[in-house]
């Protein structure tokens, strides 16, 4: 399949865009394994972000009741239009996914899900769009290994950061599949991991998003120092004592639920 992708791109004068993070998945077995994780009996629409040359798309078409693809690159959008032009249960959008209103896109569906091999450059932004959306409950997404390690990081570790807190406040995370870099063309510099995100009942709060960034703004500084402009020092010390945390604690020591409790104390 590597040769097929390379040949097609060469014949059509398409150079994979580094700016758009284009690394095409070329292992059909992996596509099948990703799609096998989706419960199509409980899904009435799949939104695929960044279909590229349609490796995942062709697998999804045979199983999804309805499929919507979002592709920014006009060359690849045209390719998929031509390839899947006879398929009735598919809608293709040529746009930047960051400009797409997820809830408006899925307003006709009861149980839409997202399936995507995301470009690394926008992966965190799209994951945050997912947790902001109210109509989507599940997202099956391939991300670079390093980002997944941050999302799954435990407290008191170097990789635990504001993204860890934010995602775990609004969703549960399940690791599904590890994918080596050799399964892509061109070969990226890193390996990938597929995870499943399942939204919980917590409603996304922009202010909490900003609060987590403030908590982790200077990782070497204590939480007391990072938050000194938004909460009285003694109030914060009392909170830490209540939760049996040392006064010199740093944000990476505190789990998402406790940080959210502190957020409520600071702003309510």
N, C-alpha and C positions, 0 to 999 in steps of 0.2 A: 504493500500500500504506500510505502514511502516513495517508491519510484513513480506511482500514479500521481501523487500529490505534487512531487517535484516536477514531473513532466507537464502536468496541467499548468502549473504556475509559470513555467518557462515558456510554454507555447502561447500563453495569453499575456505575456509580458508583465506578470504580477510579481513584484518583489515583496515578500512578507514585511509588513511595516513594524519596525522596532517601536515607533512612537505609539502605535495602537496595541503593542504587545502581542503580535500575531505569531503564535506557535501552534500549529495545527495538530490535533490529536489524530494519530495514524493507526492505532491499534483497535480494531473492531471489537475484539474480545473485551477490552476495557469499556468501550461504549456500552456493550451489552450488560456488563456488570453494574455500571452506573445506573442504567435504566431499570434493571431488575430490582433495585431498591425502592422504586416508586410504586405505591399501591394505587394502580389505576382504577380499581373498583371504587375507591373513595375520592377520585379526582375527576372533575369535569372539564378542566383546562390546564394545559401546561404552557408556561411561558419560558422559551429558551432564549437566553441572552448570549449574543455572540456566536451564532451557528457556524461561522467560518465557511468551510467547504462542505458542511452538512453531515459530518461523521455521526454526531449524536442525533441530528434531525431525522435521518433516515430510519434510525431505530425507534425514535419517539413516534413517528408517523403511524407505524403499525399498531401502536398500543394506546396512544392518547386519544380521547374522544374529540378533542380540539387542540390545535397547536398554534401558538403565536410566537413568531421569531422576531428578534430585534437585532439588526445588524447595521453598524455605522458605516462600514466600508461599502461604497456603491458597487465596486467591482464584485465583491462577494455576494452582495444582495442580488445583483443581476444574475450571478451564477446560480444561486439557489432558486430564483424565480424561474429560470429556464429548466433546472433539474426537476423541480417539484411542481411544475405548472399544471399537471393533470390531477393533482391531489386536491380534494374538495374541503377537507377539514383542516386547512392550514391558512393562516393569515401572516403575511410578512410585512415588517415595518422597517423602513430605512431611516434610522434616526440614532442619535446618541442616547443610550439608555439612561444617562444622567438627566436627560431632559424629559423622560417619559414619566407620567403620573401613574404609578403602579395601581392605585385604587381605581382610578378612572378606567384604566386598561382592563381591569378584571371585574367591572361593576355588574356584568351580566352573568357572572359565574358564582357558584356557591362555595366550591372547594378548589380554587386554583392553586397551583404550586409552581415554583421556579426551578428549572434545571439548567445548569450553566457551567461551562468551562470559561471562567472569567479571565480577561486580560489582567495581569498582575498589577498594572499601573492604576487601575480603578477598582480593584477588588474590595478594599475596605469601604469605599464610598458606596458600592452597590449593596454590600452586606448591611450597611447602616440604612440604606433606602428600604431594604426588606423589613428591618425591625420597626421602621417608621410606618410602613403600610399596614392597614388594618384588615384587608381582605385576604392577604396571604398568610397561611399558617405554617407552611413548610417550604424549605429551600434546600435543594440538593446541589451543592456547589463545589467545584474544584478550585483550590487555592494553592498558592505556593506553600511549601512545607513550613517555612519560617513563620508565616502568618498564622497557620493553624496551631503551631506550637505556642504562639502568643495567646490565641483564643482559649486554648486548653490549659494554659499555665496555672500552676498552683500558687497560692500566696507564699510569700517569703522566697520567691525565685526571681531571677533577673528578667525573665521574659514576661512576668506578670505586669500588666500596665493598664492604662485607662480603657483601651479597646477590649481587653479581657473583661473588665468590670462591666462595661456598657453592654456587650453582647450577652453576657451571662445574667444580667439583670432582666433582659427581655426575651431570652430564648434558651432552650436546652441545646446542647451540642453533642453530636454523636459522630465519631470517626468511622468512616465506612471503608475506605480503600486508599492504599498508598500506591502512587504511580511514579515510576522512574522517569527521568528526563528523556531517555532514549525512545519513549513512546510518542514523541512529538517531532514535527518538522517545521522549521529548523529546531535543532536541539537547544532547549533553554539552558541557563546556567544552574538551575535549581530543580529539585524534585517537587512533586505535587502530592496533595492529599485531598480526597473527596470527603466532605462532611455533610451531615444533615442537620439543619437548623430548624427547630420547632418553636414557634412563638408561644409564649405563655400569656397569662391574662394581664400582665403589667402593660400599661399604656406608655408609649415612648414620651419622654419629657426632654425637650431641647435644653432646658435649664440644667437637668441632671447631666446631660452630655457635656455641657460646659464645666460643670462642677467637677466631673471626673478628670478633665484635662487640667483643671487648677490643682487638684490633689496630687497629680503626677508631674506637675510643671517642672519641678526641680527634684529629681529622685533622691538626691543626696541630702536634701533638707527634710526636716521633720514635718509631719502633718500640721503641727501647731504653727510652724513658720509659714507653710504654704497657704494656710487658711486664716492668717492673722487679720486680714482686711475684711473678712465677712462674718466672723464670729468672735465673741469675747473669749480671751484666752482661758479664763476660769471656766466658762461654760464648756469649752472643748475638753479641758482637763477632766471635768466632771463626767462628761460623756465617755471619755476613754477609761476612766476608773470604773464606770458602770459596766462597761464591756470587758473589763479585766485586761486592758491594753496599757502598755507603758506610756508615760508622757512623751518620751522621745520616739514614739512609733512613726514609721514611714508608711505611706499609702500602700505599698506593695505587701504589707503585712495584713491588710484588712480585706475581708471578702466583700462581694458585691452587695449583699443584703445589708451588712453593717454600714457600708459607705452610703447606701441609700437612706438608711435611718439617720445618719449624720447630715445628709443633704436636707432632709425634712426639718431637722432641728435648726439648721442654718437659715432656712428660708421661710419657715412658718412660725 
